[in-house]
Amino acid sequence: MSQLHDLLEAFATDRRGDGQRPSGILSYVQRLKRFDVWLKGKPVDQLSWIVITDYRNELAEHCNISTVETAMVTIRAFCRWAVDRGHLANDVSAKVRVPRRPQAMPKPLSPDELAALWAALSDDETVSDQTQWAIRRNRLVCSLMYYAGLRKGEVARLRYGDCSLRTRTITIRASKSNDRVIPIHPALLIELTDWPVGKNDDSVVRSWRGGGFTGVGGLGHIFEVWLPYRGVVISSHRLRHSFATEYLRATKDIRGLQSLLGHRSLETTQIYTQVTGDEHRANIAKLPTLNTFGGSPL
């Protein structure tokens, strides 16, 4: 009978056909390979909810909730596929409880953090041409996240053909949801206008030599090495948090924010209302007290 590793290629092929992102497919396959090693040759048709639960429990002993959750979600997706393809008689993963990670509060950058970030990204004519290039490129990367709310992977995949300076829009393709169009902020327009022009299929974010800096890992170097060396320690996603928080604070338009961020569910977007809720506290504090009207304070 078939073992899990015998079916991985077919599973990945079907997910590609369903329009899933290559990076997501790769993550699923890698997690299933780890599960396959743990199974120690057990055939797929011998999978049961007990086997999967045992794997979940073992993961939980040495992994965080996020890792356990993604592993179980992946195994569920595989089991549903295996049923559809006739490798399993029924979905044995359906009874397995998936632990849910607590929803983390967004952490937009503070004014001091923003000031430090832009100072680190300011032009410096005293450094070499290559370092000046890195500063401009890294400032563009941060601007795309802060002024357009892009994810790190979306910045890495951005092509010149996706950026229209004429219509002042950026089209994000093959994101977690459908394609979306984001208006270009005036400050971001300056960065894009000053950036060297490339062909439509060329990556916007490039290295000094014109290539080799298009992957998510390359972008990670900016936040893991380049910025900390200059005294700025932040995660890339906090720039997206800042975009979302400031947009919602200025417009109160949560549906618009959902569209701009590319969230499939409004529930995901609503977490930002908890951050801007501090404004409600401040506004409530402005209400007149009873003393104002000659009454007694409570």
MONORPE-V215696 format. One record per residue. N is the residue number from 1. PHI is phi in whole degrees, 0 to 359 (999 if undefined). NEAR is the number of other ideal C-beta (glycine too) atoms within 8 Angstrom. D_CENTER is the distance of its C-alpha to the mean C-alpha in whole Angstrom. Layout:
n=N phi=PHI near=NEAR d_center=D_CENTER
n=N phi=PHI near=NEAR d_center=D_CENTER
This chain:
n=1 phi=999 near=6 d_center=39
n=2 phi=290 near=9 d_center=35
n=3 phi=263 near=12 d_center=33
n=4 phi=301 near=12 d_center=29
n=5 phi=295 near=7 d_center=29
n=6 phi=289 near=6 d_center=31
n=7 phi=254 near=13 d_center=29
n=8 phi=298 near=12 d_center=25
n=9 phi=296 near=6 d_center=26
n=10 phi=294 near=8 d_center=27
n=11 phi=299 near=13 d_center=24
n=12 phi=295 near=11 d_center=22
n=13 phi=298 near=8 d_center=24
n=14 phi=294 near=10 d_center=24
n=15 phi=291 near=11 d_center=20
n=16 phi=296 near=10 d_center=20
n=17 phi=295 near=6 d_center=23
n=18 phi=281 near=6 d_center=21
n=19 phi=90 near=4 d_center=18
n=20 phi=289 near=8 d_center=15
n=21 phi=290 near=7 d_center=13
n=22 phi=305 near=7 d_center=15
n=23 phi=294 near=8 d_center=12
n=24 phi=292 near=9 d_center=12
n=25 phi=299 near=12 d_center=16
n=26 phi=299 near=8 d_center=16
n=27 phi=297 near=10 d_center=14
n=28 phi=299 near=14 d_center=16
n=29 phi=297 near=11 d_center=19
n=30 phi=296 near=8 d_center=19
n=31 phi=292 near=12 d_center=19
n=32 phi=291 near=14 d_center=22
n=33 phi=296 near=10 d_center=24
n=34 phi=294 near=9 d_center=24
n=35 phi=295 near=13 d_center=25
n=36 phi=298 near=11 d_center=28
n=37 phi=297 near=7 d_center=29
n=38 phi=296 near=8 d_center=29
n=39 phi=292 near=10 d_center=31
n=40 phi=55 near=5 d_center=34
n=41 phi=88 near=5 d_center=35
n=42 phi=294 near=8 d_center=35
n=43 phi=295 near=8 d_center=35
n=44 phi=299 near=12 d_center=32
n=45 phi=288 near=9 d_center=35
n=46 phi=258 near=8 d_center=36
n=47 phi=294 near=11 d_center=32
n=48 phi=214 near=7 d_center=33
n=49 phi=294 near=10 d_center=31
n=50 phi=291 near=6 d_center=33
n=51 phi=300 near=12 d_center=32
n=52 phi=293 near=15 d_center=28
n=53 phi=295 near=10 d_center=29
n=54 phi=298 near=8 d_center=30
n=55 phi=296 near=12 d_center=27
n=56 phi=302 near=13 d_center=25
n=57 phi=296 near=8 d_center=27
n=58 phi=292 near=9 d_center=28
n=59 phi=300 near=11 d_center=24
n=60 phi=296 near=10 d_center=24
n=61 phi=287 near=6 d_center=27
n=62 phi=225 near=5 d_center=25
n=63 phi=234 near=8 d_center=21
n=64 phi=281 near=6 d_center=19
n=65 phi=300 near=10 d_center=18
n=66 phi=300 near=7 d_center=14
n=67 phi=294 near=9 d_center=16
n=68 phi=296 near=13 d_center=19
n=69 phi=299 near=12 d_center=17
n=70 phi=295 near=10 d_center=15
n=71 phi=296 near=15 d_center=18
n=72 phi=291 near=14 d_center=20
n=73 phi=298 near=9 d_center=18
n=74 phi=295 near=13 d_center=18
n=75 phi=296 near=15 d_center=22
n=76 phi=299 near=13 d_center=22
n=77 phi=298 near=9 d_center=21
n=78 phi=295 near=12 d_center=23
n=79 phi=296 near=15 d_center=26
n=80 phi=298 near=10 d_center=26
n=81 phi=296 near=10 d_center=26
n=82 phi=297 near=11 d_center=29
n=83 phi=294 near=12 d_center=31
n=84 phi=299 near=6 d_center=30
n=85 phi=269 near=9 d_center=31
n=86 phi=85 near=5 d_center=34
n=87 phi=273 near=9 d_center=33
n=88 phi=230 near=12 d_center=33
n=89 phi=285 near=4 d_center=36
n=90 phi=208 near=6 d_center=33
n=91 phi=281 near=9 d_center=30
n=92 phi=285 near=12 d_center=31
n=93 phi=270 near=13 d_center=27
n=94 phi=299 near=9 d_center=27
n=95 phi=276 near=6 d_center=29
n=96 phi=284 near=12 d_center=27
n=97 phi=281 near=5 d_center=25
n=98 phi=261 near=8 d_center=21
n=99 phi=293 near=10 d_center=21
n=100 phi=252 near=6 d_center=18
n=101 phi=289 near=9 d_center=16
n=102 phi=295 near=5 d_center=17
n=103 phi=286 near=5 d_center=14
n=104 phi=282 near=5 d_center=13
n=105 phi=288 near=7 d_center=14
n=106 phi=299 near=11 d_center=12
n=107 phi=234 near=6 d_center=14
n=108 phi=297 near=11 d_center=14
n=109 phi=291 near=12 d_center=16
n=110 phi=283 near=6 d_center=20
n=111 phi=305 near=6 d_center=23
n=112 phi=293 near=6 d_center=24
n=113 phi=294 near=10 d_center=21
n=114 phi=296 near=10 d_center=20
n=115 phi=298 near=8 d_center=24
n=116 phi=294 near=10 d_center=23
n=117 phi=296 near=13 d_center=20
n=118 phi=292 near=8 d_center=22
n=119 phi=295 near=7 d_center=25
n=120 phi=292 near=10 d_center=24
n=121 phi=260 near=9 d_center=22
n=122 phi=284 near=7 d_center=26
n=123 phi=300 near=6 d_center=28
n=124 phi=221 near=8 d_center=31
n=125 phi=282 near=5 d_center=34
n=126 phi=273 near=3 d_center=35
n=127 phi=260 near=7 d_center=33
n=128 phi=291 near=5 d_center=33
n=129 phi=300 near=5 d_center=32
n=130 phi=293 near=7 d_center=29
n=131 phi=291 near=9 d_center=28
n=132 phi=299 near=12 d_center=28
n=133 phi=299 near=9 d_center=26
n=134 phi=298 near=10 d_center=23
n=135 phi=298 near=13 d_center=23
n=136 phi=296 near=12 d_center=23
n=137 phi=296 near=11 d_center=20
n=138 phi=292 near=12 d_center=18
n=139 phi=292 near=10 d_center=19
n=140 phi=295 near=13 d_center=18
n=141 phi=302 near=12 d_center=14
n=142 phi=294 near=12 d_center=14
n=143 phi=293 near=12 d_center=16
n=144 phi=296 near=13 d_center=13
n=145 phi=281 near=16 d_center=11
n=146 phi=279 near=10 d_center=13
n=147 phi=265 near=11 d_center=15
n=148 phi=233 near=13 d_center=13
n=149 phi=72 near=11 d_center=10
n=150 phi=285 near=13 d_center=8
n=151 phi=283 near=9 d_center=5
n=152 phi=301 near=12 d_center=6
n=153 phi=295 near=8 d_center=7
n=154 phi=290 near=10 d_center=8
n=155 phi=295 near=14 d_center=10
n=156 phi=297 near=13 d_center=12
n=157 phi=270 near=10 d_center=13
n=158 phi=294 near=14 d_center=14
n=159 phi=247 near=11 d_center=18
n=160 phi=302 near=11 d_center=21
n=161 phi=294 near=6 d_center=22
n=162 phi=273 near=10 d_center=19
n=163 phi=249 near=11 d_center=20
n=164 phi=250 near=8 d_center=23
n=165 phi=286 near=9 d_center=25
n=166 phi=289 near=4 d_center=28
n=167 phi=269 near=5 d_center=26
n=168 phi=56 near=8 d_center=23
n=169 phi=222 near=9 d_center=20
n=170 phi=240 near=13 d_center=17
n=171 phi=257 near=10 d_center=16
n=172 phi=263 near=13 d_center=13
n=173 phi=250 near=7 d_center=14
n=174 phi=53 near=5 d_center=13
n=175 phi=273 near=11 d_center=10
n=176 phi=293 near=5 d_center=9
n=177 phi=242 near=7 d_center=12
n=178 phi=287 near=5 d_center=15
n=179 phi=303 near=8 d_center=15
n=180 phi=220 near=11 d_center=15
n=181 phi=244 near=8 d_center=17
n=182 phi=240 near=12 d_center=16
n=183 phi=298 near=6 d_center=19
n=184 phi=272 near=14 d_center=20
n=185 phi=296 near=8 d_center=20
n=186 phi=308 near=6 d_center=24
n=187 phi=293 near=8 d_center=23
n=188 phi=289 near=12 d_center=20
n=189 phi=301 near=11 d_center=23
n=190 phi=299 near=8 d_center=25
n=191 phi=296 near=12 d_center=22
n=192 phi=291 near=11 d_center=22
n=193 phi=294 near=7 d_center=26
n=194 phi=279 near=6 d_center=27
n=195 phi=278 near=9 d_center=25
n=196 phi=304 near=3 d_center=27
n=197 phi=281 near=4 d_center=27
n=198 phi=226 near=8 d_center=26
n=199 phi=287 near=5 d_center=26
n=200 phi=305 near=6 d_center=24
n=201 phi=271 near=6 d_center=23
n=202 phi=284 near=9 d_center=22
n=203 phi=290 near=12 d_center=19
n=204 phi=292 near=13 d_center=19
n=205 phi=272 near=13 d_center=17
n=206 phi=227 near=12 d_center=20
n=207 phi=273 near=8 d_center=22
n=208 phi=304 near=6 d_center=26
n=209 phi=269 near=5 d_center=28
n=210 phi=99 near=5 d_center=26
n=211 phi=193 near=8 d_center=23
n=212 phi=78 near=7 d_center=21
n=213 phi=229 near=11 d_center=19
n=214 phi=257 near=10 d_center=16
n=215 phi=271 near=7 d_center=14
n=216 phi=298 near=9 d_center=11
n=217 phi=299 near=6 d_center=14
n=218 phi=296 near=12 d_center=15
n=219 phi=294 near=15 d_center=13
n=220 phi=300 near=10 d_center=13
n=221 phi=300 near=9 d_center=16
n=222 phi=300 near=12 d_center=16
n=223 phi=270 near=11 d_center=14
n=224 phi=264 near=7 d_center=16
n=225 phi=231 near=7 d_center=20
n=226 phi=297 near=11 d_center=20
n=227 phi=291 near=13 d_center=19
n=228 phi=303 near=10 d_center=21
n=229 phi=299 near=6 d_center=24
n=230 phi=261 near=7 d_center=24
n=231 phi=86 near=7 d_center=24
n=232 phi=244 near=10 d_center=20
n=233 phi=245 near=5 d_center=18
n=234 phi=217 near=11 d_center=15
n=235 phi=267 near=5 d_center=11
n=236 phi=298 near=12 d_center=9
n=237 phi=291 near=8 d_center=7
n=238 phi=292 near=11 d_center=10
n=239 phi=293 near=12 d_center=11
n=240 phi=294 near=14 d_center=9
n=241 phi=300 near=13 d_center=10
n=242 phi=295 near=12 d_center=14
n=243 phi=303 near=13 d_center=13
n=244 phi=296 near=15 d_center=13
n=245 phi=294 near=13 d_center=16
n=246 phi=291 near=9 d_center=18
n=247 phi=297 near=13 d_center=18
n=248 phi=291 near=15 d_center=18
n=249 phi=296 near=8 d_center=21
n=250 phi=278 near=5 d_center=23
n=251 phi=246 near=8 d_center=23
n=252 phi=60 near=4 d_center=22
n=253 phi=260 near=8 d_center=21
n=254 phi=287 near=12 d_center=18
n=255 phi=294 near=7 d_center=19
n=256 phi=297 near=9 d_center=18
n=257 phi=296 near=14 d_center=15
n=258 phi=303 near=11 d_center=14
n=259 phi=295 near=8 d_center=15
n=260 phi=293 near=10 d_center=13
n=261 phi=279 near=10 d_center=10
n=262 phi=76 near=11 d_center=10
n=263 phi=278 near=9 d_center=10
n=264 phi=288 near=6 d_center=13
n=265 phi=248 near=6 d_center=14
n=266 phi=295 near=9 d_center=16
n=267 phi=300 near=5 d_center=16
n=268 phi=295 near=9 d_center=12
n=269 phi=288 near=13 d_center=13
n=270 phi=294 near=9 d_center=16
n=271 phi=298 near=10 d_center=15
n=272 phi=288 near=14 d_center=15
n=273 phi=291 near=9 d_center=19
n=274 phi=289 near=9 d_center=19
n=275 phi=286 near=12 d_center=19
n=276 phi=288 near=11 d_center=21
n=277 phi=298 near=8 d_center=23
n=278 phi=300 near=7 d_center=25
n=279 phi=296 near=8 d_center=26
n=280 phi=298 near=8 d_center=28
n=281 phi=299 near=8 d_center=30
n=282 phi=295 near=8 d_center=31
n=283 phi=292 near=8 d_center=32
n=284 phi=296 near=7 d_center=34
n=285 phi=296 near=6 d_center=36
n=286 phi=279 near=5 d_center=37
n=287 phi=298 near=6 d_center=39
n=288 phi=294 near=4 d_center=43
n=289 phi=277 near=6 d_center=45
n=290 phi=298 near=8 d_center=48
n=291 phi=300 near=8 d_center=50
n=292 phi=299 near=6 d_center=49
n=293 phi=261 near=6 d_center=51
n=294 phi=85 near=4 d_center=54
n=295 phi=267 near=6 d_center=53
n=296 phi=263 near=5 d_center=52
n=297 phi=293 near=6 d_center=49
n=298 phi=290 near=3 d_center=47
